[in-house]
Amino acid sequence: MSVRTLFFALFAIVAIDAQAATVTLLGRPIEVVIPNGYCEAGNHPADAEMVRRTREGIGNSNQIIVLFADCKELEDFRKDKRTMIDNYGQMLAQQTPKGQILSFKGVSRAEYIQKISDRSSYFPEAFKKAEARAKEFIPGNPSIENLGLLSTDSNGLYFGLLMVLSNDTGKLRTVVGVSGMTLVKERSISINLYQVYKKTPDLRGLLTRQQSAMANFVRSNN
Amino acid sequence: MDRVILKAIGSGFIALILILLIYIGIGLWRVAKKAGKKSVEIGKLALDQTKDHIKGIPDSGVRYDDLYTKAYEEMNSERFDSASWAKALANAAGEQGKAKALYIKYRVEQLKHE
């Protein structure tokens, strides 16, 4: 069995769960809703590297529920017509450093949102810690801007980051990532959406898409 | 409960940052694979360049009036440098007036290194 095939076999387990559209987290079934316009990644041999590195990178900090990407871009990526996917995302369940799914027994979504908002002063510290970990994993010295808490609504809260990359021809590309965090069935879940921009980033547009994805997810799990 | 909240925030940030870098790494790896070069070298180059673009260089204390003029003219004619404009917009939370002011600041910092 080749290494590539082995990876595919391992990650097929994730894919089967996602196809069933339900995952069980500490005994609670969570309905998986992939945002509109995106298709599930991880269920094709060409995605193996993406899934492997994602799992390796995040370690115990989160459990991957589903990876997804813009449908057309994913198709082209699989056919080797493009090297990089510009629009992608994930749904993740937050865990303790030991890999235990975080559980908020008796806590409502509104309380969870309020508690995290109240601790927004901790965001820069958390961001620095995450950045330090990224530096251990990624060569070079990546610098990323913390955009902080962008918005909150009744479904969740949203924070973001921005990174400007230069390719080998000197052209600039801006990557914006928005993470939406929510509580469903006492489990802390995040939906991350990323977009690469060749020109001015449309942060508001990405945030709107994120809020819409979060609303659909929460509605399906109420 | 407070401790668990902090863990949730920490885990959220770790995933957001790491996955972004991982996907970029995968893209660079695929480019390198096609080009037959070492992905690590290309990845390091790109990430180093990113650092320069974002951080800028500390002010040397010299006045750069012509750079301010250039940045101001770019802003007036709306021929924005995309990196400076993106950073300004991000830090102004989308507010145009504030973003324009920040654009001048960031663009001048960038021009100092050109």
Interface residues (C-beta under 8 A of the other chain):
Chain A: E49 M50 R53 T54 G57 I58 S61 N62 T83 M84 I85 Y88 Q90 L92 Q94 Q95 T96 P97 L102 S103 F104 V107 Y112 K115 I116 R119 Y122 F123 A126 F127 K129 A130 E131 R133 A134 F137 I138 P139 G140 N141 P142 S143 I144 E145 L147 L150 F159 G160 L161 L162 M163 V164 L165 S166 N167 D168 L172 T174 V175 V176 G177 S179 M181 S188 S190 N192 Y194 Y197 K198 K199 T200 P201 L203 R204
Chain B: M1 D2 V4 I5 L6 K7 A8 I9 G10 S11 G12 F13 I14 A15 L16 I17 L18 I19 L20 L21 I22 Y23 I24 G25 I26 G27 W29 R30 V31 K34 V40 I42 G43 K44 L45 A46 L47 D48 Q49 T50 K51 H53 I54 K55 F80 S82 A83 W85 A86 K87 L89 A90 N91 A93 G94
